[in-house]
Amino acid sequence: MSEWILAVSDLNEYVRRTLAADPMLRSLRLRGEISNFKRHTSGHWYFTLKDETSRISCVMFRQNAMRMSIRPMDGMQVILSGSVSLYAEGGAYQFYAENMRPDGLGTLYQQFEALKARLAAEGLFDAGRKRPLPLRPRKIAVVTSRTGAVLQDIRNVSSRRDPGVPLVLLPVQVQGEGAAESIAAAIRKAGTLPGVEVIITGRGGGSMEDLWAFNEESVARSIAASPIPVISAVGHETDVTIADFAADVRASTPSHAAELAVPDVSELIGGLRMMRGHLTQAATARLHRAQAELSVCQRRMELLRPDRQLMQLQASVQQARERLDRCVNERLAAYPPRLAMLGMKLDHLMDERIRRYQEQCATGRARLEALNPTRVLDRGYALVLDGQRVIPDAASAVQHMTLRFRDGTVAVQMEE
């Protein structure tokens, strides 16, 4: 009798056909709690359905998922409709869901919602408690696993954006018993480290059970009590934890957290260069305005000089005399017999008027000369000085003084 040997693919195909042929497995309804839910880029849903003692892998293909009105998440209690089959290539026994409807909430999800509601009622999630991140932190504390990919992602993004910002790792357990206490203690310690201005805490993605340490009350309260801003970077963008609500800023991924905490140094330099350009333009414009104002003031000062005004007055007098002379000559030429005497009188009056103008000019010049302080010294007076300050009276006299005469100075000392 020849030995009957099957290939693995033959066996898997036989089991698949056997399951597919069983009418009991073609149209089933399953009740359970969703765990480890993932939405693939293709649009397919992959998750685990579990109860108190067992679990089964499930898949819902894109054409069915697009018809669903609910948004599945870990901890949600659902009822599935579909069939059981075997994925022959992987030898995986799984449930192919065609429909999904909610059936209450799972235990973990109920705990999540209860703690979220209680902490929200206390005000731990209020927007007014959220603090802004510093523009460029002096140091960043990272609270995560030493061996996970989260730390490497944060390092890569931080060094690319600004290698001058140092990172301080506080290694913690991010999953399992004691993880929440480890995370809370590390956050409290990070808040006391010198120079640390931002804390990033988080881990990679996973099921609701994997992320549960960040749903513990102790972690939420340590984040809320932190003296410096905290960024929560737990799981993927679709994962939501209590730590996200308590944190000052929620990042969709650890890499996103590093982008939020560490500014791009090239953007900062570009901004500084732009500011320098604006300041240079403003300073140049202000300088031009000041130069224009100075030119206007100089022209006004030039017009207000006494000698210039005197020269203008003399020129005006001379012009007036010339005009009068022309007028008189014209009149005299028209009426020579009668106006000869009048011409003489007019000449006399003009001479008198000119003399008075000249006397006024001489008086003005004398007054200007009289106001010159150096002319006073020519008459035998002296200025009493304390350095460059003039001493106006005896009450202001000091021990050592200087007498300034027309031709020099003499130092004097006051005696009793």
MOBELVEN-V182020 format. One record per residue. N is the residue number from 1. SS is DSSP state (h for helix, s for strand, l for the rest). BURIAL is I if it has 16 or more other ideal C-beta (glycine too) atoms within 10 Angstrom, else O. Layout:
n: <N | N>
ss: <SS | SS>
burial: <BURIAL | BURIAL>
This chain:
n: <1 | 2 | 3 | 4 | 5 | 6 | 7 | 8 | 9 | 10 | 11 | 12 | 13 | 14 | 15 | 16 | 17 | 18 | 19 | 20 | 21 | 22 | 23 | 24 | 25 | 26 | 27 | 28 | 29 | 30 | 31 | 32 | 33 | 34 | 35 | 36 | 37 | 38 | 39 | 40 | 41 | 42 | 43 | 44 | 45 | 46 | 47 | 48 | 49 | 50 | 51 | 52 | 53 | 54 | 55 | 56 | 57 | 58 | 59 | 60 | 61 | 62 | 63 | 64 | 65 | 66 | 67 | 68 | 69 | 70 | 71 | 72 | 73 | 74 | 75 | 76 | 77 | 78 | 79 | 80 | 81 | 82 | 83 | 84 | 85 | 86 | 87 | 88 | 89 | 90 | 91 | 92 | 93 | 94 | 95 | 96 | 97 | 98 | 99 | 100 | 101 | 102 | 103 | 104 | 105 | 106 | 107 | 108 | 109 | 110 | 111 | 112 | 113 | 114 | 115 | 116 | 117 | 118 | 119 | 120 | 121 | 122 | 123 | 124 | 125 | 126 | 127 | 128 | 129 | 130 | 131 | 132 | 133 | 134 | 135 | 136 | 137 | 138 | 139 | 140 | 141 | 142 | 143 | 144 | 145 | 146 | 147 | 148 | 149 | 150 | 151 | 152 | 153 | 154 | 155 | 156 | 157 | 158 | 159 | 160 | 161 | 162 | 163 | 164 | 165 | 166 | 167 | 168 | 169 | 170 | 171 | 172 | 173 | 174 | 175 | 176 | 177 | 178 | 179 | 180 | 181 | 182 | 183 | 184 | 185 | 186 | 187 | 188 | 189 | 190 | 191 | 192 | 193 | 194 | 195 | 196 | 197 | 198 | 199 | 200 | 201 | 202 | 203 | 204 | 205 | 206 | 207 | 208 | 209 | 210 | 211 | 212 | 213 | 214 | 215 | 216 | 217 | 218 | 219 | 220 | 221 | 222 | 223 | 224 | 225 | 226 | 227 | 228 | 229 | 230 | 231 | 232 | 233 | 234 | 235 | 236 | 237 | 238 | 239 | 240 | 241 | 242 | 243 | 244 | 245 | 246 | 247 | 248 | 249 | 250 | 251 | 252 | 253 | 254 | 255 | 256 | 257 | 258 | 259 | 260 | 261 | 262 | 263 | 264 | 265 | 266 | 267 | 268 | 269 | 270 | 271 | 272 | 273 | 274 | 275 | 276 | 277 | 278 | 279 | 280 | 281 | 282 | 283 | 284 | 285 | 286 | 287 | 288 | 289 | 290 | 291 | 292 | 293 | 294 | 295 | 296 | 297 | 298 | 299 | 300 | 301 | 302 | 303 | 304 | 305 | 306 | 307 | 308 | 309 | 310 | 311 | 312 | 313 | 314 | 315 | 316 | 317 | 318 | 319 | 320 | 321 | 322 | 323 | 324 | 325 | 326 | 327 | 328 | 329 | 330 | 331 | 332 | 333 | 334 | 335 | 336 | 337 | 338 | 339 | 340 | 341 | 342 | 343 | 344 | 345 | 346 | 347 | 348 | 349 | 350 | 351 | 352 | 353 | 354 | 355 | 356 | 357 | 358 | 359 | 360 | 361 | 362 | 363 | 364 | 365 | 366 | 367 | 368 | 369 | 370 | 371 | 372 | 373 | 374 | 375 | 376 | 377 | 378 | 379 | 380 | 381 | 382 | 383 | 384 | 385 | 386 | 387 | 388 | 389 | 390 | 391 | 392 | 393 | 394 | 395 | 396 | 397 | 398 | 399 | 400 | 401 | 402 | 403 | 404 | 405 | 406 | 407 | 408 | 409 | 410 | 411 | 412 | 413 | 414 | 415 | 416>
ss: <l | l | l | l | l | l | l | h | h | h | h | h | h | h | h | h | h | h | h | h | h | l | h | h | h | l | l | s | s | s | s | s | s | s | s | s | s | s | s | l | l | l | l | l | s | s | s | s | s | s | l | l | l | l | s | s | s | s | s | s | l | h | h | h | h | l | l | l | l | l | l | l | l | l | l | s | s | s | s | s | s | s | s | s | s | s | s | l | l | l | l | s | s | s | s | s | s | s | s | s | s | s | s | s | s | l | h | h | h | h | h | h | h | h | h | h | h | h | h | h | h | h | l | l | l | l | h | h | h | l | l | l | l | l | l | l | l | l | s | s | s | s | s | s | l | l | l | l | h | h | h | h | h | h | h | h | h | h | h | h | h | h | l | l | l | s | s | s | s | s | s | l | l | l | l | l | l | l | h | h | h | h | h | h | h | h | h | h | h | h | l | l | l | l | l | s | s | s | s | s | s | s | s | l | l | l | l | l | l | l | l | h | h | h | h | l | h | h | h | h | h | h | h | h | l | l | l | l | s | s | s | s | s | s | l | l | l | l | l | l | l | h | h | h | h | h | l | l | s | s | l | l | l | h | h | h | h | h | h | h | h | l | l | l | h | h | h | h | h | h | h | h | h | h | h | h | h | h | h | h | h | h | h | h | h | h | h | h | h | h | h | h | h | h | h | h | h | h | h | h | h | h | h | l | l | h | h | h | h | h | h | h | h | h | h | h | h | h | h | h | h | h | h | h | h | h | h | h | h | h | h | h | h | h | l | h | h | h | h | h | h | h | h | h | h | h | h | h | h | h | h | h | h | h | h | h | h | h | h | h | h | h | h | h | h | h | h | h | h | h | h | l | h | h | h | h | h | h | l | l | l | l | s | s | s | s | l | l | s | s | l | l | l | h | h | h | l | l | l | s | s | s | s | s | s | l | l | s | s | s | s | s | s | l | l | l>
burial: <O | O | O | O | O | O | O | O | O | O | O | I | O | O | O | I | O | O | I | O | O | O | O | O | O | O | O | O | O | I | O | I | I | I | I | I | I | O | O | O | O | O | O | O | I | O | I | I | I | I | O | O | O | O | O | O | O | I | I | I | O | O | O | I | I | O | O | O | O | O | O | I | I | I | I | I | I | I | O | I | O | I | I | I | I | I | O | I | O | O | O | O | O | I | I | I | I | O | O | I | O | O | O | O | O | I | O | I | I | O | O | I | O | O | I | I | O | O | I | O | O | O | O | I | I | O | O | O | O | O | O | O | I | O | O | O | I | O | O | I | I | I | I | I | I | O | O | I | O | I | I | O | I | I | O | O | I | I | O | O | I | I | O | O | I | O | I | O | I | I | O | I | I | I | I | O | O | O | I | I | I | I | I | I | I | I | I | O | O | I | I | O | O | O | O | I | I | I | I | I | I | I | I | I | O | I | I | I | O | I | I | I | I | I | I | I | O | O | I | I | I | I | I | I | O | I | O | I | I | I | I | I | I | I | I | O | O | O | I | I | I | I | I | I | I | I | I | I | I | I | I | I | I | I | I | I | I | I | I | I | I | I | I | O | O | O | O | O | O | O | O | O | O | O | O | O | O | O | O | O | O | O | O | O | O | O | O | O | O | O | O | O | O | O | O | O | O | O | O | O | O | O | O | O | O | O | O | O | O | O | O | O | O | O | O | O | I | O | O | O | O | O | O | I | O | O | O | I | O | O | O | O | O | O | O | O | O | O | I | O | O | O | I | O | O | I | O | O | O | O | O | O | O | O | O | O | I | O | O | O | O | O | O | O | O | O | O | O | O | O | O | O | O | O | O | O | O | O | O | O | O | O | O | I | O | O | O | O | O | O | O | O | O | O | O | O | O | O | O | O | I | I | O | I | O | O | O | O | O | O | O | O | O | O | O | O>
